[in-house]
Every structure is written in structure tokens, then in C-alpha cells.
Amino acid sequence: MERRIGLRGRTDFSVTASSGLWHSAARGIELSGSGIVLDRGRDLAITDAHLLMRLTITLPERHRPIVAVARPVRCYGRQQALRFVTVSDVDRLCLAEHLDLVQRRGSVLH
């Protein structure tokens, strides 16, 4: 059984994931108000499973990046699903506006 809250849409933007001294560049390929799916560019290993990650999300229509804290939910191949733990209300609104833009452009929303 799937649990979904709100819209989820396919997208493509730059994300930097970090945890302590570790930093990794990724692409945000799916987004919802409660989480994100990253394409990490390589198959994931057990060492990639950090408890919490700081995400710096660079949306194409914004000048200032969005900062969020997320925890891994699941991994499959090169993709990693994360649930937002901490994100400001203003940044959450920016993510929702990005989903609206994706919908207006005709991308698939689930």
C-alpha cells in the first residue's frame, strides 16, 4: 500500500547532499511537499545511508537555494527517496510553487 500526501511531480534540478564532512552532488528528479527522490549518479552502497542529510536544493526559477534536512526512506539503484524532516514554511511554499510550474508545463504529476 502506498502512502501519499499531496501532489508529486517529475522534475530536474541540482541538489547538494551533505552529512558532516561528506558532500555529494545529485539531481532532484521527483518532488512532493513531504519529500524528494534524488538520482545520485551511481549505484548506492550501505555507506550512503546517513541518518540525516542536509540538502541544498537549487530550483531553476529561484536565485536563493532552499535548505532542508531530510532522512533516507528507501534506495533503489541510483535513486534515493528522502523525507523532509526540517524545511522552513517559506521554502516549503517555494517547493509547492515549483510543483505548480511543473504542472503548468505539462509534466506528469502523480
C-alpha positions as CSV (number, residue, x, y, z in Angstrom):
1,M,0.0,0.0,0.0
2,E,1.3,3.4,-0.9
3,R,1.0,6.4,1.3
4,R,0.9,9.8,-0.4
5,I,0.1,13.2,0.8
6,G,-0.4,15.9,-1.8
7,L,1.0,16.1,-5.4
8,R,4.2,14.6,-6.5
9,G,5.8,15.6,-9.8
10,R,8.7,14.7,-12.1
11,T,11.3,17.5,-12.3
12,D,15.0,18.0,-12.7
13,F,17.3,20.3,-10.7
14,S,20.6,20.3,-8.9
15,V,20.8,19.2,-5.2
16,T,23.9,19.0,-2.9
17,A,23.5,16.4,-0.1
18,S,25.8,16.7,2.9
19,S,26.3,15.0,6.2
20,G,29.3,16.1,8.3
21,L,32.4,16.2,6.1
22,W,30.7,14.2,3.3
23,H,29.2,16.1,0.3
24,S,27.6,14.7,-2.8
25,A,26.1,16.3,-6.0
26,A,22.8,14.8,-7.2
27,R,19.8,15.6,-9.3
28,G,16.3,16.0,-7.9
29,I,14.1,14.0,-10.2
30,E,10.8,13.8,-8.2
31,L,9.4,16.2,-5.7
32,S,6.5,16.5,-3.3
33,G,5.6,18.6,-0.3
34,S,6.9,15.9,2.0
35,G,10.0,14.6,0.2
36,I,12.2,14.2,-2.8
37,V,13.7,11.5,-4.9
38,L,17.4,12.0,-5.9
39,D,19.4,10.5,-8.7
40,R,22.8,10.1,-7.1
41,G,24.5,9.3,-10.4
42,R,25.8,5.9,-9.3
43,D,24.5,2.8,-7.5
44,L,24.2,3.4,-3.8
45,A,26.2,1.5,-1.1
46,I,25.4,0.8,2.5
47,T,27.9,3.6,3.4
48,D,25.5,6.1,1.6
49,A,22.8,5.6,4.3
50,H,23.3,8.6,6.6
51,L,20.7,9.2,9.3
52,L,20.1,12.8,8.3
53,M,21.3,14.8,5.3
54,R,21.4,18.5,4.7
55,L,20.0,19.2,1.2
56,T,20.8,22.4,-0.7
57,I,18.2,22.5,-3.4
58,T,18.7,24.8,-6.4
59,L,15.5,25.4,-8.3
60,P,15.8,26.9,-11.7
61,E,13.3,29.8,-11.0
62,R,14.9,30.8,-7.7
63,H,18.1,32.8,-7.1
64,R,18.5,31.6,-3.5
65,P,18.8,27.9,-2.8
66,I,16.4,26.0,-0.5
67,V,18.0,24.3,2.5
68,A,16.3,21.3,4.1
69,V,17.1,18.4,6.4
70,A,15.9,15.0,5.2
71,R,16.2,11.4,6.2
72,P,16.5,8.4,3.7
73,V,13.4,6.4,3.3
74,R,14.5,3.9,0.6
75,C,17.1,3.3,-2.1
76,Y,16.7,1.6,-5.5
77,G,19.6,1.5,-7.9
78,R,20.9,5.1,-8.4
79,Q,17.8,6.6,-6.8
80,Q,17.3,7.6,-3.2
81,A,13.9,8.7,-1.7
82,L,14.2,11.1,1.2
83,R,11.5,12.5,3.6
84,F,11.9,16.1,4.7
85,V,12.4,16.5,8.4
86,T,13.1,20.2,8.6
87,V,12.2,22.8,5.9
88,S,11.0,26.3,6.6
89,D,7.5,27.3,5.7
90,V,8.7,29.8,3.1
91,D,10.9,27.1,1.4
92,R,8.0,24.6,1.6
93,L,5.9,27.1,-0.2
94,C,8.6,27.6,-2.9
95,L,8.7,23.8,-3.4
96,A,4.9,23.9,-3.9
97,E,5.2,26.7,-6.4
98,H,7.8,24.7,-8.3
99,L,5.3,21.8,-8.4
100,D,2.7,24.2,-9.8
101,L,5.1,25.3,-12.5
102,V,5.9,21.7,-13.4
103,Q,2.1,21.0,-13.7
104,R,1.6,24.0,-16.0
105,R,4.5,22.9,-18.2
106,G,2.6,19.6,-18.7
107,S,4.9,17.2,-16.8
108,V,3.4,14.1,-15.2
109,L,2.1,14.6,-11.7
110,H,1.2,11.5,-9.6
